[in-house]
Amino acid sequence: MEHAPAWLTNSLIYLGAAVLVVPLSRALGLGSIIGYLAAGIAIGPWGLGLVSSPQDVLHFAEFGVVLMLFLVGLELEPDRLWSLRRPIFGWGSAQVLGCAAVLFGVGYLAGAEWRVALVAALGLALSSTAIALQVFGERNLLPAVSGQAGFSILLFQDVAAIPILALLPLLAGVGADTHEAVTGAARAWQAAKIIGVIAAIVLGGRLLLRPVFRWIARSNTPEIFTAAALLLVVAIAALMQFVGLSMALGAFLAGVLLAESEYRRELETDIEPFKGLLLGLFFIAIGMSIDFGVLMANPGLMALVVVGFLVLKCAVIYGLSMLMKVPYQQRPVFTLLLAQGGEFAFVVFQAAGPDVLAPAIASFLIAAVALSMLVSPLLLVLIDKFVLPRYSLDGGKAMDEISEQQEPKVLICGFGRYGQIVGRVIGSQGIKVTVLDHDPDTVEGLREFGFRVFYGDATRLDLLRTAGAGSAMAIVVAVDDIEQSLEIVDLVREHFPQARIVARARNVGHLYQLLDRKVEFIERELFESSLRSARSVLEVLGWPAHEARESAMSFRRRNQKLTADTYPHYKDRAKLIAVAKEGRQQFAEQMAKEREERQRRAGKDWDAR
């Protein structure tokens, strides 16, 4: 019988492990990253031994990080990136140099040879771009202060990787002749290649990419457009690697150049599935790469190194977050995400070579970094459970503890312009209200005015429980985003059936989806205020106030009837259009009759005014 090719067998193993372990991890509330890491440990050399060469997989899976940076670049227009130049180079350099200096000092004082201490410090000072950006995105923090600060620092780390790698051959003791050669014509040629490639990416991105994508789009072949998107990222990554620069940095630059393009959303949609799969594979490879032989040989030393560098980096980064004025509520997550080791540390420790790092030391440090990446998501769970509910955005006083003992009668999810009115009306009657909002600036501002508002993403079940959803009589869903609104409604209906849901509908489509979920109390956010404005316009035109009100109320009743009539058919577009047209025709005829009757009674032609 013919054996299956290795790639097919390995694909079966990776996908099977991910499908089995990741849903279980999410069900336990540990998140998908821990699931991928655990799957990698399970199938790796120190687990079931189904895969024996994790490094080969890691090199391929690193492309997931490249795709992620491309998508991040698509969200940043050049003007916005330029506005971040100071945090990127200012705070980024402060983080890398600050952490490296502290780690080097401790390592050197502990007895490590200075070159070993320096390389270890530089590698451990870097953070995991893949984990940090994914967590920032999942928590809606990328637009927040901590997300912008974290992104700036991570982007600088990609740039800093270039001089770090250039430093390694010098530490290895390059001979005088070789050193002269490197610093002469070869170095000039290398600089020319770097400048040429970056110029080609910038100019080509400005002049060629849009016409090329326009030409491809006219072919009306979706799979070719997807192939072109992937080709773009692969080509730029290959160019950057050719000149010794970061592939992820090149992909990010390409994304920025396309941020203002009309094809931005199409590119995001096409590349997102590949990014997710490759990032998952990347985390699996990290789990497989943990050398438990080194861990078991020196468990005490390994624990000391992992805890030690995490604590030292946390101290430096937390201090930096205070200088950067990151809100209190965001500092724990910001600090931990930048304190863990990063994937680029593997490259640094492997590139150092035996002349600087002995193989045993390099293997030990790689295991320490991988363990920090495994431990960090677990620490995030503990921060969510025990730290964030007690943290304050107010520098002067501690935040009221959110606990189920507060037993609010009303929980409001989203405290923007809509939720604030609801909260103020209810609060004016002395009714206990708890509010959740994920915009830290909104929370901080409203707490200064005395509102009991807490920072948190209401789409998270654990936060809803902590905020007292289990005892609330009414839960008001007033968030802006339609998908988040529906997700909150689903969570409430499944886990807190005692609460009645009062929901804000952004539009008729949102209204229909809420009706599908059997929500009883729904208000279309602009409907009533628009009717009031229409009444005012009629009064300005000379209508008596009572007739203007009667006309608006008549429109209100018939519009609500038309919405109810079309609701059963909203998933069948053809039927929906037919019913809507018929209803609107009847509606127009009825309104015309009422208008004629009113004119007859008044003896005036209101349309002539």
N, C-alpha and C positions, 0 to 999 in steps of 0.2 A: 504494500500500500504506500502511495506517495505521501511524504511528509509535508505538512503545511509550511509555507515559507515563514521565516522568523518574524517578519513585519506583521504578518497576519496573526500569529500566535501572541506577539507582544501587544498588538492592538486589542485583542480579546481580553488579555489580562488587565490592561490599563482601564479599559472601558468597564469591564465587569467589576473591578475593584471600586471605581468611582461610583457606579450606579448602586452598588450595595452599601457602601460606607457613608457617602455624603448625605443621602436622605436621612439615614439614621442619626448622623451628627446634628443635622438641622432639627430633627425631631426632639433631640435632647437639649436643644437650645445652645449648642456649641458653635454653630456657624459652619459654613461650607469650607472655609480654609482649613480648620482643624480636621474636617472629614477627609480632604485631599491629602493632608500630611499623614494622617493615620492610615489611609489606604496605601500610601507609599511605603510606610514602615512595614505594613502587613505583607506586601508582595516583594519587598526588597531582600537583600542578602541576609539581613538579620531577622527577617520574619519567616515567611514560607519559602523564601529563596526562589521565587518564580522568575525573577529578573536579577541578573548578576552584574550588569554594567550600567549603573545609574548615570554615570557621567555622559555617556553617549546620548541618553534621553535628555539630560539637562541642557546640553548644547542646543538640541533641537527645540526644546520647550522654552528656552529663553526668548524665542521669537514671540511668545505671548506677551512678554513685557514690551517688546518693540511695538506690537500692534496697540497695546494699551496707551503707550506714549503718543502714538499717531492720533488716536481718538481724543486724547486730552488736548493735543495741539489743535484739533478741529474746533474745540470749544473756545479757543483763545484767538481773538483777532490780533493782528500785529500791533495796533495801537495799545491794546490792553496788555500785551506782553511787554511792550516798551515801558509801560507804567510800572511794571513789576521789576525793572532792572535793579533798583536799589535793594529790595528785599532778597532778590536772587543772589547777588554778589555780596551784599552786606551781611544779612543774617545767615545766608548759606555758608559763607566763609567763616563766620563766627562759630557756627555749629561744628563744622568739620575740624577747624583748628583748635577750638576749645576742647572738644571731646578727645581729639588725638593727643593734645598736650597733657591732659589729665591722665589718660590711659598710659601714655608713654612714661610719665613720671612714676606712676604706681608700679608699672612693670619693671622699670629700671631699678627702683628701690627694692623690689622683691628679688633682685638678683639676676634678672635676664640680661643677656648680652645686648648692647645698645642697638645693634642692627635688628635683632629679633624683636626687641621692645618697640622699635619704631615701625617696622612693618606690621606687627600685630596691632599697634595703636591705629595706624592709618586704615587698616582693613576693618577693624571693629568700629571705627568712627562712622562708617557708612551705614545706611539704613535700607530696609527693603522697600523699594519703590512699588513692587507688585502688591504687597500686603497693605501698605499704607494708603495708596491711592484707592484700592478696592474698598477698604473700610471707610475712608472719607466719603466715597461715593455712596455706599450703602446707607450711611448715616446722614445724608444730605448736608455734609459739612464742607464740600468743595467750595461753595460760594461764600462760606462763613470765614471769619478771621483766621481760625485755626487751619482751615483747609487751604486758604491762600498762602499762609505762612509755611505750612508743611510742603505744599507743592513747590514753592520757591526754593526751599532748602533741598528737596529731593532733586530738583532740576540742577542746582549747583553741584550736587554730588556727582551727577553724570559728567559734568564738565571737569570736576576735580579728579575724576578717575584717570584722565589723560596724563597730567603731571605725576600722579602717583605711580602709574605703570612706567613712565619714563624714568623715574627715580630708581626703580629696582635694579637695572643693570649697573648703575653707579655704586649701589650698595654691595653688589656682588664682587666688586674689586676689578673694574675694567682696567686693562693694561694701558700704558701711556700711548702706544702706537694706535691701538684700537680706539682709544678715547679721542685722539686727534682726528682720526678718520670720521668718527661719528659727529664731531663738532664742526667739521669742515663742509665739504661739498655735499656729503650725504645728508647732513642736517638741513642745509639749504634746500636740497631737493625735496626732503620730507615736508618742509614748511610750504614750499611752492605747491606740492600736491594737495595739502590741506586747504590752502587758500583757493586753489582751483576748484576743488570738489564743492566747497561751501558756496563759492560764487556760482557754479553750475546749478546747484540746487536752488539757490535764491532766484537767479535770473530765469532758469528754466521753469521754476514754479510760477513766476510772475507772467512769463510770456507764452509758455507752451502748454501748461497743464489744462487750462480751460478749453482751448481749441481742440486738444486731443480728446478730452472727455466729451465735448460737444459732438465730435465726429463719431465717437463710439456710441453715444446715447442715440444718435439718429439711426443706428443699425437696428434698434428695437430688439436687442438680444441681451436679456438681463444677465445671463451667465457670463457673457463676455465683459460686461461692465464690472461684474464681481472680479473676474480674472484680471482686468486692468487695474482695479483698486489694489489687489494683492501684489500685482507686478510692480506697481509704483512703490509700495512699502519695501518689498524685497530688493528692488534695484537700489533704492536710496540706502538701505541698510548695508548692502554689499559695497557701495561706494564708500561709506563711512568706515567700514571695517578695512577696506583696502588702504586707507591712509592712516589707520590706527586710531580712529575716533570711535566714540560710543555709537553703536547701531541705534539704540533707543533715542539718543540725542538727535540723530539725523531724521528718524521717523517723526519725532516731535516737531522739528523744523518744517518738514513737509506738511504736517497737519496744520501748522500755523499759516502757511502760505495758502492753504485751501479753505481757511476758516471763513472767508468772505465769499466763497464760491457758491453758486446756485446748486452745486452737486454735493454740498456738505452733508445733508441729511441722507442722501442715497448712499454715500460712502460709509457713513456711520452704520446704517442698516445692514450693508453688505458685509462689513468687517467684524461687527460685534459678535456674531456666533463663533467665528474663528478665534477671536481674542479670548472669549470665555473658555473654549475647549483647550487652547494652548496654555492659558494661565492655570487651568486645572491640572494639566499635565506637568506644568512647571512645579507646582506645589507637590505633586506626587513624586517627582524626581528629587525634590528637596528631602522628602521623607525617606526615600530610598538611600540617599547619600549619607545619612547619619551613621557614623561608624560606632556601633555599640560595643565593638571590641575595645576601642580606646576608652569609651565610657566605663566599661566594666573593669578595665585595668586600673583606672584612677578615678573612681566615682567621687571621692571627696574633693579632689583637685578640680575635676570637671564642674561640680556644683559650685565651688568657690569662684572659678573663672566666670561661669555664666551669670551667677548672681552678682559677682563683683562688677563686671563691665556693664550690666544692666543698671545697677544702682548708681554707678559713677556717671553714666550717660544720662540717666534720669535727673540727677542733681544738676548737671550742666544745662540740659535742655529745659528743665522746669524754670531755672533762673532766666534762661533766654526768653522763655514764653512770657515771663513777667515784664521783661524789657520791651518785648514786642507788643505788649498790651493785649495778649490773647485773653478773652474772657475766662473767668474762673471756671465756669462750667465746662469749657472745652479743653482746659489744660491737662487733665489726667489722660484723656485719649490721645491728644497731641503728643504729650511727653512719651507715652509708652510706644506709640507707633514709630517714633524716630529713635527710640532707645534700642530697639531690637537690632540684631545683625542684619546685613543685607546680602542679596544674591551676588553683588559685585565683590564681596569679600572672598568668595570662592575663587574668583579670577585672580585677585591680588595674591592670595596665599599660594595658588598653584604657579603663578608666573614668577614668584620670588626665587624659586629654584633651590636646590640643595646647598648652594654656596651661602645663602642667607638663612633659609629656614630648613632645618633637617626634615626629612619626610615624616618622622613621627610627630614633630611639632606642628607641621602644616596640617596633618590629619587631625590632630587634637583641636587646633583652632577652627578647622572646617566643621568638626562635630559640634563645637561650642556655638558657632553661628547658627547652624541648623537647629540645635536645641532651643536657642533663643527665639527663632522663628516659630517653633512648635509651641513654646510656652506662652508667647505673647497673646495669641487669641484666647487662651485660657484665662490669662490675667485680665483681658478685656471683659470677659464674662463677670469676673469678680468686681471689676470697677463699675459695671452697669448695675450690679445688684447691691453693692455696699457703699460705693463712693458717690456716684452721680446724684442719687436722690437726696444726699445731704450737702451737696455743693451749692454754693451761692454765686450768682453773677454779680452780686453787690459786694464791693470791697469792704464795706463798713460793718455789715451785719450778716450773720449766718442765715442761709436760706431756710425757711420753714421746712421741716422734714415732711416729705410726702409719704404718708403711710395709710394703710387701710383703716387704722383706728380713727382717722379723721372722718370717715364715712360721709362724704359729701352727698347731698341730694341730687346735685346736678354736676355733670362733668362736661366741659366744653372743649372740643378738639379743634384748635385753630382760633386764634384771637386777633385776626386782622380786622378790617373795617366792618365786616359782617358780624363776626363773633363778639366784638366789643359791645355793640348795641344790645345784643341778646344778654350778655353778661351784666351790663349796667342795669338793664330793666329788672332782671331777676335779683341782682344784688341789692337794688334799692328797696326790695321787699323783705330784706333780712334773711334771705335764703342762702344757705351755705353752697358755694360754688368752687370747684377746682378747675383750673384751666391748664391745658397743655398746648405748647406751641414750639416748633422746632427752629424758629428764627431767634438767635440769641440777642440780636439788637432789639427786637420787639419785646422780648422778655425783660431785658434790662431796663428799657425805657418805661414800660408799664409798671414794673415793680417800684420805680421811683415815685409813681403817682399813687401807690398804695394798693394796686391790684394784686390779688393772690394768683400769680401766674408762674408756671414752672416750665423749665426747659425740657423738652422730650419729644420724640417722634411717636405720634399716636398710632402709627401702624405697627408698633411693637407690642405684642401681647403682654410681655412682662411689665412694661411701663404702664399700660392700661390697668393692670392688676394693682400695681403699686400706687397708682393715683386714686384708687378707690372705685373702679368701675364695677366691682362685685357688689357694692352696696348702693350705687347710684340708682335713683328712680328714673332719671332722664339723662340721656347722653346726646348732646348737640354736636352734630358733625358739620363744622363750618369751615373746613380747609379749602384752599383754593384749587388744588389739583384734583381732577376728577378721579383718576386711578387710585390715588391715596384715599379719597372719600369712600369709594366703593370697597377698598380693602378694609377700612375701619368698620364700615357697616357689616361686612362679612364676619369680622372678628367679634363684634359685639353680639350679633345674632347667634353665633355659635357658642360663645363662652359666657355671655352675660345676658341670658334671656329675660331676666327680671326687669331690665332697663328698657324704657320706651325710647325709640330713636326719633329725634327731630333733625331733619337733614336739610341742608342748603343745596339746591339744584342750580348748576351753572347755566344749563340750557335744557331744551326739551329732550335731547338725547340722554342727558344725565338723568333727567326726571324719569324717563322710561326705565332706565337701568335700576333706579331706586325702587320703582314700582315692582319690577321683577323680584326684588328682594323683600317685598311685602312691607316696605317702610310706610307707616301710616301718616306721618306728619312731614310734608315736604313743601318747601316754599321756593319758587323760582326767584333768584336773588334780585333781579331788576324789574320784575313784572309789576309789582305794586307801585314802586316809585315812578315807573314809566307812565302808569295810568294817572298818577297824581299830576305829572307834568303835562299830560295830554289835557286833563281838566283845566289846568291853568291856561293853556294855549286857547282853549275854547272860550274861557272867560275873557281873555285879552281881546278876542274877536267880537265880543259883545254878547255872548250867551249869558243868560241868567245862571247863577251859580247852581241852582237845583237841577236845571236841565243839563248843564255840563256834567254834573255828578251822575245823573240818570244815564246819560250817554256812555260814560266811562264804565259804569257798573254793568250796563247791557253788553258792552264789548267784553268785559271780564267774564260774564256768565257764558257767553257763546264761545269765547276762546277756550275756556276750560272744558266746555262740552266737546269742542272740536279735538282738543288734546286727548280727552278720554275716548273719543270715537276712533282716533288713529292709533292709540296705544296698542291694541291687540295685533296690529298689522305692521309694527315698525321694523320687524326683521325681514318682512317681505316688501322690498322696495317698490315693486310694481303696484302691489295692492295698496301700499301706504300712499303713493302718489295719487292713485285713483280716488281713494277715500278722502284724502286731503282736498283735492280739487272739488269734489262734490260738496264737501262740507263748507268750503270757502265760497262756493257759488251760492249755496243756501244762505250762508252768513251775509253775503253782500246783498242778496235780495231782501232779506229781513231788515237789514240796516237801512236800505233804500226806502222801504215802506215806512219805517219809523221816522226817517228824515222828512218824508212827504207829509206824514201826519203832524209832525211838530211844526212844519212850515204852515200847514193849513190852519192849525190852532193859533199860531202867532200872527198869521197874516203877513209874514215877512219872508224874504228870500235870503236865508242866512249865507248861502254860498256867494251872494253878491257882495257881501261885506269884505 
